[in-house]
């Protein structure tokens, strides 16, 4: 049987580099997260975990993003890989498509084809199925007479059919199955995606036959599932059939229409939440595009986190069915707990979002929203207390339900305001409501503490637990490197490697962060001054003493950095510097021309020209220095090696940044300005730590051999210990006594 992988190819190196050089981290992340400018960087809510306060930082100058709570992030490639769970090549193809970069590729070997992921295959077969369903509806008689006719009857136009990729599946047992096999797709992935299923007799059948099709997309536009609606009137036939959950589809983490709505949500800073496919499509057709649906299920935390990545404001639209409203109130509590600002709107009797949008213009829908939406607590109070005036028990339970919702609000001031409002509307003492809210908060805190204890017990028992949220700091003193990040730390390392790890990490951090930056100069054999980069200096020092890094992850990262530095780096940097020089020359020429045109006095012209050249040259030198410094990190951040990418991300990320008030009126000396001082200290700290390890080993040997009575060997070991202590004193002369406060092993 043919496999989809037969047609796969590998992207060539030149195209990969073009993609990496073109991808802008702010641009890429903005497709998924609503970012706000803060100083030199951007911040937003982390897309990888649930949070209410933004801790996700994006640095345009460094080309990386980083969450300082969960630790995830990286380059544009790594961000897409993590978020969309794509392979390295899949992420490259995603970015190539985004930036309209033509991919040059070559045929993959048999081994490479075998290594292609099942996820890639499932996404590809879903994409084929979507196109198949679209073509069936457009090009076949049944498709036009049944599928297209249904959408026309519902008032959906061609633009919306195209935008949401609506389609139709023929009412045949295995139409899609046979078409997919003819194109070389593997039966395995047709079954794993749920497009087809196997009967008890072992026959393969199409899941969505005889139904109109609604594809479900990820935020980035990948087809991961389908919904199918039957047009038959048989009561024994399910009205809707949906794709089962799979490796690529988790229903609780997806919202229908978010891919089409995300830009409008950010622009309007509001998300409108409805229930079904047609509600979303009709609202978009009316011109109200910031609309998504939970696809007929109760809201989940995963869906709410998706919304919060784009806005803090949510309006939930209900039709006039009281039973349906009460059933969906729990989802609103989850929205409140996320810290979102919730409004609700009740449609006129007999209307749902679909029919209301079909019968009103965009401006009328917008106006109705603006005049009829109300805060959720007031809405819930009116809904739950309606008709309970003469039933004290039921009224008490309803009030407790409302208090529970108030307790979900994370902001204390907002909670207090709602308590006051409810006190007045319900006729209950504000003090009583405050105490009840406090009780709800205490009970929740107790449950969370019990859950935290359960996780700790699982961890102690060797069972899977939550990942460590610790992150490294870039603010450690030069003499005592911070303990390495748990995300970097090498599991199972021997005691010597564990002791050396923070020192090696500190050294590799300079390599990754400033590798090609010029640190100093040295005299060659002809007494010429030759510039030396950070990585050249560190490599020279380690080679001189035959030092090999003990930790595998640090060693691998350092070796990859060396390959870059002694490979394409100098030629690439030269070309980029030439481009900067050419641009600067044009700027100078244009500036001089402008000065000549606007100034008559020769003395003033000369002065302005001199200032112009000095200013532009200073900026040029800064730009070239920054380009050199970040060259290695930009390559490592997009390494095909997962571990190297992760380590590079950790090492180049700064947790804190100086505010403008510190930099506006004075020149602050940066770490890069102090490389000549800091890098040698880091090198000598590592050497000192190695000596400490050797001395400790010698002391242990002396104890063992002394007990055995071999005094000659003891004497030789003591001589070696004396030599090491002498070297240690020599290091102390360079570093100073405070630097050599080595940790005890």
N, C-alpha and C positions, 0 to 999 in steps of 0.2 A: 504494500500500500504506500502511495506517495505521501510525503510529509511536507508541511508548509516550509520547513527549514531548507528544503532543496533550493529555494529561490533566494535565500538570504546571502548577503554580501557583507564584506567588512569595509568600513570607512577608511580611506587612506590617510596617512599622517598629515599631509599638507592641509587637507580639509578639516581634520580634527583641530589643528592649530588655528586655522581661520575662525572656526566656531568659538574656540576658547578666547581668542583675542577680541571677538566681536561682542560676545554676550556681556551685557551690563547687569550687574547684580541687582541694582535698584529696579531696573526695568523688569527683570525676570521675577523678582519677589513681589512686585506690585500687582502682578497678574493674580496673586493668591492672597495677599495680605494688604490691608489698608495701612499705608505708611505715613508717618508725620515727620517733618524735618525737626531735628533736635541737634543744634550745633552743626558739626561737620557731618554727622551721621543721620540715619533715619531710624525710627522705632515703630513697632507695631505689636499686636498680639501674636504670640507664637502659634504657628499652625500645627505644631507637633504635639502640644499638650494643652490641657485646660488651664487657662489663667484669666484673671480679670484685670490685672495691671500689666501693661506692656513691658516685656523684658527681652523682646526680640530686636536685636540691633543689626543694622545693615550699614556697612562701610563702603561707600562708592569708591574711595581712593584705594582701598585694599582689595576690593572686589570680593568681599566675603560677607556672610551674615552669620549671626550667632545668637542662640538663646542662652541667657545667663541663668536660667532655671533648670532646663532639662539638658542643656549642653549641645543640642543638635544645630546643624547649620553647615556652613562651608562655602565653597565656590558656587557659581550658578549651576554647574553640572551636579555637584553633590547635593545641592538644595532640591533640584528636580528629582534626583535619584531617591532621596529620602522621602520626599513628599508624595511622589507618585509611585513609589516602589518600583522604579525602573532599573534596568541594567545600565552600565556605563554607556554602551552604544545606543541604547534606547533614549537615554537622556540627551546624548549628542544629536540624535535625529530630531528630537523635540525642539532643541535650540536652533538647529539648522532650518527647520520649518518656520520657526518664529521670526528668524532674521533673513528669510529668503536666500539662504546660502545653498548653492547647488552642491550636492554631495557627490564627490568622486569616490568610487569604491572598486574593490576587486572581489572576485569569487572567493568565498570562504572554503577552507579545506573541510574534509569530512569530519575531522575532529572539532573544528570550530562550529560546524553545523550541529554536532551533537551537544555542544555546550550551550547552544541557544536556549533561553529559558522557556518554561511552560507558560509563564505569564505573557511573554511576547507573543506566543502562539495563540493564546486565548484572546488577546486584544485584537490580533489580526483577523481571527475568524469572526469575531463580533463586528469588526469593520466591514468585512465581506458581507455578512448577513444584513447589516443596515443598508448597504448599497443594493443588495438583492431585493429587499422589501420595497425600497424606493422605486426601483426599476419595474417591479411587478405592478405597483399601483399606477405608474405612468405609462407603461408599454403593453399591458395586457387588457383584454376585454373585461375580465372579472375584476381586475384591479381598478379600472376606471368606473365600471358600473356598480361596484360594491364599495370598495375602499374610498375612492375619490368622491363618490356620490355621498357617502356618509359625512365626510369632512365638509363638503359643500353644503349639505343640509344643516350642519352645525354652524355654518357661516364662516368657515376658515378659508382664508385666501391663499393664493399660491406662495406669497412671500413667507407666510408662517409655516406652510407645509415644507418649504425649503429650509427655513431657519431651524426648525425642530426636527428635520429629517424624518417626517412622518411617512409611513409606508403601509403595505398590506401583504399578508401572507395567504397564499392560495389555500383553498380548502381541500388540500390533497395530503395524503399520508406522509410523504417524504420528499416534497418538492425541494425544500432548502437542503436537506441531507444529500440528495443526489447532485444538486448543483455544486455544493461544496466539495464533494468527492471528485467531481470532474475537474475542479480547479486545483486539486492536489492537497486539499486540507485533510488533516488526520481526524479520523472518527473520534479518537480519544478527546480532542478538544471541543468537538461539537457536543459531546456528552458532558464534559466538565463545565462548560459555560452554561449548560441547561438549554441550549438552542434545540437540542434533541434529547430524547429519553428512550430507554429500552423497556419494552413491554415484558410481561411475565413470560411470554412465549419467545422472547429474545429478539423481537423485531425492533428496528429503529424507526421512531416516528418524530415528526416535527412538533415541538411544544406549542407553537403559536398558530397553527394552521387555522384558516378561516377567520382571522382576526385583523383589525387595524392595529398598527404597531407604533409604539412610542419609545424611541431609544432613550436610554439614560446615560448621561455623560458625567465624567469627572469635571472638576473645576478647570482642568487644562484641556478638556475636549476629547478625552478618550472614551470610546463607547464601551461600557462595562456591563450593561444589562438592558433588558427590554421589558416593556409592559404591553400586553395585548388585550384588546377589548373585543368580545364577541358581538356580532350583529344579529345573531339568532335570538329568537324569543323563547327558546326552550328553557324551562325553569330548572331542569336538571343539569344545565351547562353553566359553569362559573362565568360570571360577567367579565371578570378580569383574571388574567393569568400573568404572573410575573416571573422573571428569571430567579432561580434559586441562588442562594449565596454561594460564593465560590472564592477561589484564591484572589480574584480581581474585584469581587463585588461583595461589600458589606452594607446591607440596606440601611443600617442605623447610622452610617457615616456619609450618606449621600442625600442631596436635595434635588428634586426634579426642577430643571430650569435654571440652576445656579450658573452654569456655564454661559448661558445666554443673558443672564441678568446681572452678573457681577459688576460690570462697568457702570450700569445705571444705579446699582445699590451704592457704590462709592460716590458717584456724582451727586445723588440726592441725599446721601448719608442716612438712608432708611431702607429697610427690607420689609416688603409686604408678604405675609405668609398666608397661603390658601391651602386647599386640601388636595385637589386633583389635577391631572394632566390638562384637561380642557380649561380649567380655571386659569392656569398659568398662560396657556396659549391665547385665550380670548383676551386676557388683560394685556398681554404684549401687543396683540393686534389693535387694541384700542389706543395704544400709545403709552400705556403705563407699563414700563419694562422692568422695574425693580421688584419683580414678583417671583417667588419660588413656592414649591409645594412639598409637603411631607409625604406625598403619595398615599394618602388615605390611612396612614398609621400615626400613632401618638409620637410626639416629638421625642427625640433621644438627645443625650448629652453630646454625642458626636455631631449631630445635625446642628445643634445650637452653637457648638464651637466653630463650625463652618460659617455660620452667620456672623458671629462675633469677630471673625477675621476681617470682615468688610465694613461693619457698622455696629454702633451701640444702640441703634433705634429700630424697633420692630413694631409693626402694626399687624395684628392678627385679624383677618376678616372672617366673620361667621355669617352663615345664613340664619334664618329665623327659627331653626329647629332647636328647642330647648334641650332635648335629650342629647343631641349631638354636641351642644355647647358644654354641658356638664361633663360629658365623657372626655373632653379634650382639655379640661382645666388643669390637669396635672402637668401637662407639657408647659403651660404658662409658668407654673411654679419653678420649673427647671430654667426657664428664661430669666426669671427674677434672680435665681441663685447665681446665674452667670454674670449678674450685674448689668443686664441690659435694661433699657428704658422701654417699657411695654405699653402700647396702646392697643385697644380693641375697637372693632367697628361692627355693628350689627346691620345687615342689609335689610331692605324692605321685605315684607312678607311675600313669599313666593319666589324670591330671587336667590340665586347663588352667584358667586363671582363670575362664572361663565355667562349666565343670562344677563346679569347686570352690565357686564362689559360689552356684550353684544348689542344692548339696547341703549347705550349711552356713549357719548363722545369722550375723548380723552380728557378734555377740560371739565366735563361734567363729573367724570369719575374722580378726578383730582379734587374738585370742589367738594364733592360728597365726603371724600376722605377727610379733608381739612375741617369740615363742619360737624362731622358725626363721630369721629374717633374720640375715645375717652380713656382715662387711665384704667388700668386693669383692676386695681383693688376696688374702685367704685363700681365697676362693671360686675365683678364677681359678687360683691355685696348685694347688688340689686337682683342678680340671678338667683343666688342661693337663698335669700331671705324672702323672696316673692311667695306670698301665700302662707307664710309660717307665723303670722301674727298671733294665732290662737293655739299654737303648738310649742310650748316652752322647751320640750326636750329636743325636738327637731331644730328649733331655732338655736339652742345652745350648741348643738353639733355643727350647725352651719357657721356659727360665729367662731368656733374653734378652728374650723377649716380655713376661714378667712385670716385668722391670727397666724396660722401656720404659714400661709402665703406671705404675710408681712415679715415673718421671721426669716424668710428665705432671702430678703433683700440685704445685700452685704453692707450697704452704706448706712451708718447709724442715724445720721440726720434725716435721710429719706424715710427710714423706719419710723422715726419719731413723728414726722409730719403725717404719715399715714395713720399712726395710732390716734393722733388728734382728730383727723378727719372721721375715722371710724367711731370714735367715742361720741362725736356730735351726731352722726347719722344713726347710730344704733341705740343711743341713750344709755351707754355703759360707761362707767368711770374710766377715765384715762389711766388711772393708777392700776386698776384691775387688768386692763389690756396690756399695760407695760409689763406687769408681773407675768402674765401668761406668755408674752413674747419672750421674756427672759427665760422662762421655763423651757420653751421650745428650743431656744438656742443652747441651753445647758444640756438638754437631752441629746441634741444633735452632736454637740461636742463630745459627749460621753460615748456615743456610738462610733464617732470617728476615732476616738482614742482606743476603743476596743478593736477596731479594724486595724489601726496601726500596730497594736500589740500582736494581733494575729499574723500580720506580715512579718514582724520581727521573729515570731516563733517559727514561721515557715522558713525563714532564712537560716535560723539556728539549726533547723532540721535538715538543711541542705536542699530545700525546695525552692523553686523560682520565686523571686520577690521583685519588688519595684526597683528600677535602676537608681543608682546613686545620683543625687542632684548636685553633688559638689563640683565646683569648677576651679581651675587654678587661677592664681592671681599673678598679674604682671608686675606687682609692686614689691616683690621680695628684695631684701638687701643683697648686694653682690656677694657678701661673704657667706650667706646662708640661703641657698636656694630653697624655695618653697617645696613642700612635699608634693610629689607629682600627682597630677589629676588621676582619679580612679579610671577615667575613660582612656588614659594613656598607660596606666600602670600595667606592667607585664605580669600576667598570672604565672605562678609556679616558678618565678625566678629564684636563683640561689641567694643566700644571705648577702654575699659580696655584691651581686648585681643589684639587689634591692637597696643596699647602702649607697651605691654609686649612682643610682637612678636619678635623684634630683640634680646632682652635679652634671650628669650627662645631658639631662633634659635642658638645663640652663644653657649649656654650651650649644646644643643643637638648636635651641630657640634663636640664638644670634645668627646661626647659619640660615635658618628658614626665613627669618624676618628681615635680615639685612645682607644676605649672602654675598651679592656682587657689589655692595657699597664699598668705595675706596676708604680704607681704614688708615693706611700709613704708606710710607715709601721705603725702599731699601736700595742699597748700592749693588749693582751687578759687578761682574769681573772686570768690566771696563770703567768702573766707578761712575756709571750712569745711574741716575735716580729712577727707579721703576715703581709705579704705583702697585700696591698690594691690597686685594680685597679682603673682606672679613673671612670668607671661606678659605682663601689661599693661606691666610695667616694661621687659622685654626688647623688646617690640614698639615701645614709645615710643622707646627708645634707637636702635633700628635705623632707624625711620622718620625720626628727627631728622637722621640723617646719610645718609639715602637708601641704606642698606645692604641689598642683596639677597644671600641666601646663595648661594654659588657652586656648591655640590654639589646636584645634582638631588634625591637621596634625602633629604638633610637639609631642603632647601627644601620638598619635598612634605609631609614629616612636620610641619614647623613650620606650614605653611599649614593642614593639617587640624586641628592643635591650635588655631589661631586661630579656625577655623570653629566648633569646639566651644565655645571660651571666649566668643565673642561671639554665640553662638547660644543653645542650651538650658541652658548651664551655670548661670548665676545663678539661674534659676527652679528648676531641679532641686535645686541646693544649698539654696535657701531651703526647699523642701518637705522635704528630708531633715533639715535643721536643725530644722524645726518638729516633725517626728516624734521627733527626739532630745529636744527640749525637753519634749514631752508625756510621753515615757517617764520623763524625769528628774523631772518634777513628780509623777508617780505614785509613783516611788521615794521622793521626799522625804516625801510624805504618808504612805506606808506606814511609813517609818522613824520619823516623828514619832509615829505611832499606837503603834508598838511601844515607843518610849521611854516614852510616857505610861503604857503598860500595865505596864511592868516597873520603873519608877523612881518613888520617892515624893518624894524631895527636890527642891524647885523649882530650887535652884541647880544641882544635877546635871542636871536636865532641860534647863535652858537651855544648859548647857555641851555636853551631848551633842547637842542639836539644832543648835547652832552648828557643831560638828565634823562632823556629818552633812552639813549643807548645803554646807560648804566642800569636803568630800571629794567629794561627788557632783558639785558644780559644776566642780571641777577635772577630774574624769574626763570630764564633758560637754564641756568646752572642748577637751580632748585629742582626744576622739572627733570633734568637729566639724572641728578642725584637720586631723586625719588624713583625714577624708572630703573636705575641700576639696583637700588636697594630691594625693590619688590619683584625683580625678575625671577628669582628662584622660587619665592613663595607662590607666585602666580602659576608656575608650572606644577609645583607639588600639590597645590590645592585642587588641581584637576588630574592628578595621577590616576592611572588605571588601578593602582594598588589601594584597596579600601583602607587599609591600616595607615598608609602614608598620608592619604587625604585627611583622615581623621586627626592624626597627630599634627599635621601642618595647620589645620583649622584651629586646634587648641593653642598652638604655640604663637600664632600671629595675632590672636584676639586680645584686645585690651579691654579689661572690665570697666575701667573708668577713663574719663576724658576731662581735660581742663576746660572749665567754662570760659566764655568770652570775657568775663570780668577779669580773669587772670592774664589774658593774652592781649587785651586791647591796647594797653599802654606800655607794655614791656615785652622784650624778647625773652621767651622762656627757653632755657637750655633743655633740649630733648634728649632722649636716650641715644638717638642717632648721632647727636652732636658729641656724645661722650664715649663713642665706640673705642677710641684709642685707649681710654682708661678702663672701660668695663670688660671688653673682650679678653684682654690679657688676664684680668682678675679671674674671670670665669675659667680660663685655661689652667691657671695656677691653682685655683680651688680644686679642680678635678685632679690635678697632679698631687696635691696635698692629701686629698681623700684616698687616692691610690696608695700613697705612702702609709696612711693610717691603716688601711686594710692589710698591707704587707706587714707592718709592725704587729698588728693584732694576730696575724697568722703565725709570725715568728714567736710571739709570746706563748701562744698555745702549743707550738711545737716544743719550745723549751721546757714547759711544764711536763709534757709527756715524756720527752727524752731524758730529762733530769731524773724522773722517777725510775727510768730503766737503767740509770747509771752510766750512760754514754757521755762522759764529760767533754771529750774532744768535739763531738758534734755540737754540744751546748756552747762551747767556746766559739766555734765558727758562726753559730747563729747569733751570738751576742755581738761579734764583730760586725756582722751584717746589719744588726739592729742599730749599732753605733753609726754606721755609714748612712743609714736611712735617716737617722735623727739629724745628722750633719746636713743632708740635703734639705730636710725640713726647715732647718735654721736658715739655709740660704734662701729658701722660698719666703721665709718670714721677713727677710730683709727687703724683699720686693713688695710683699703684700702688706706688711705691718702686722703686729701681733693680733690685732682685733680680727683680721681676716682669717687667721688660722685657728679659730675656735671650732675645730672639727667636732662633729657629733660623735658620740660614743656608739660603737657597734653593739 
